[in-house]
């Protein structure tokens, strides 16, 4: 319940949307309440994932909503791929400034003093061949083949930007308007 309170800007619209759909399906309010109670943990978990993974990105990169959040693993170890839609303001600044936009964008916004979330300096693509030797660097991705190919294509040519950190990579493709964080370990 704490997560629902903490993430109310995300969960409240979802509850309203589910409420309208479910109210039409179930005429009795008891069924509606039961279904909403059953969905609450899932909604809270998805809201927490959005909150957690948005803190991994540098604060200079504005995001609007998640495209995909996929992770696998346990409490301390895991891997995954997280894609966010980049804000229009950030895309405009990247188009205007290019690689200079990323100077200083080397620390996760939610972890200002944690060296684990310190990225290397940003570079323009293509990414190193080691990222794409075996198809892609996105090991635990449950992206559709189409979305996966859309992300890998700009990584192999000039025009996107990337960085990495211990156990993670970050690529921003202005042509797609996506920023993709991948992690393992």
MOMO-V350105 format. One record per backbone hydrogen bond with DSSP energy under -1.0 kcal/mol. NH is the residue of the N-H (numbers start at 1). CO is the residue of the C=O. E is the energy in kcal/mol with one decimal. If there is no record, write none. Layout:
NH & CO & E
NH & CO & E
This chain:
5 & 1 & -1.8
6 & 2 & -2.9
7 & 3 & -2.4
8 & 5 & -1.2
10 & 7 & -1.6
11 & 7 & -2.6
12 & 8 & -2.3
15 & 11 & -2.7
16 & 12 & -2.3
17 & 13 & -2.6
18 & 14 & -3.1
19 & 15 & -2.6
20 & 16 & -2.3
21 & 17 & -1.8
22 & 18 & -3.2
23 & 19 & -2.7
24 & 20 & -1.4
25 & 21 & -1.3
26 & 22 & -3.1
32 & 28 & -1.4
33 & 29 & -2.7
34 & 30 & -2.1
35 & 31 & -2.5
36 & 32 & -2.5
37 & 33 & -2.4
38 & 34 & -2.0
39 & 35 & -2.0
40 & 36 & -1.4
43 & 39 & -2.5
44 & 40 & -2.7
45 & 41 & -2.4
46 & 42 & -2.4
47 & 43 & -2.2
48 & 44 & -2.4
49 & 45 & -2.4
50 & 46 & -2.1
51 & 47 & -2.4
52 & 48 & -3.2
53 & 49 & -2.8
54 & 50 & -1.9
61 & 58 & -1.6
64 & 85 & -2.6
67 & 83 & -3.3
68 & 83 & -1.7
70 & 81 & -2.4
72 & 79 & -3.0
74 & 77 & -1.7
79 & 72 & -2.3
80 & 183 & -2.2
81 & 70 & -2.2
82 & 181 & -2.9
83 & 68 & -3.0
84 & 179 & -2.6
85 & 65 & -3.0
86 & 177 & -3.3
87 & 62 & -2.6
91 & 87 & -2.2
92 & 88 & -2.5
93 & 89 & -2.0
94 & 90 & -2.3
95 & 91 & -2.5
96 & 92 & -1.9
97 & 93 & -3.0
98 & 94 & -2.8
100 & 97 & -1.4
101 & 98 & -1.4
102 & 99 & -1.3
103 & 100 & -1.5
105 & 102 & -2.4
106 & 104 & -1.6
108 & 117 & -1.9
109 & 57 & -3.2
110 & 55 & -2.7
111 & 108 & -1.5
114 & 111 & -1.3
117 & 114 & -1.5
118 & 115 & -1.5
119 & 106 & -3.1
120 & 164 & -2.6
123 & 162 & -2.4
125 & 160 & -2.6
127 & 155 & -2.7
131 & 128 & -2.0
133 & 129 & -1.2
135 & 132 & -1.6
139 & 137 & -1.6
148 & 144 & -2.8
149 & 145 & -2.5
150 & 146 & -2.0
151 & 147 & -1.7
152 & 148 & -2.3
153 & 149 & -2.3
156 & 152 & -1.0
156 & 153 & -1.0
161 & 172 & -2.5
162 & 123 & -2.6
163 & 170 & -2.4
165 & 168 & -2.8
168 & 165 & -2.0
169 & 182 & -2.5
170 & 163 & -2.7
171 & 180 & -2.3
172 & 161 & -3.1
173 & 178 & -2.4
176 & 173 & -1.1
177 & 173 & -2.4
178 & 173 & -1.4
179 & 84 & -2.1
180 & 171 & -3.2
181 & 82 & -3.1
182 & 169 & -2.6
183 & 80 & -2.2
184 & 167 & -1.7
185 & 78 & -1.7
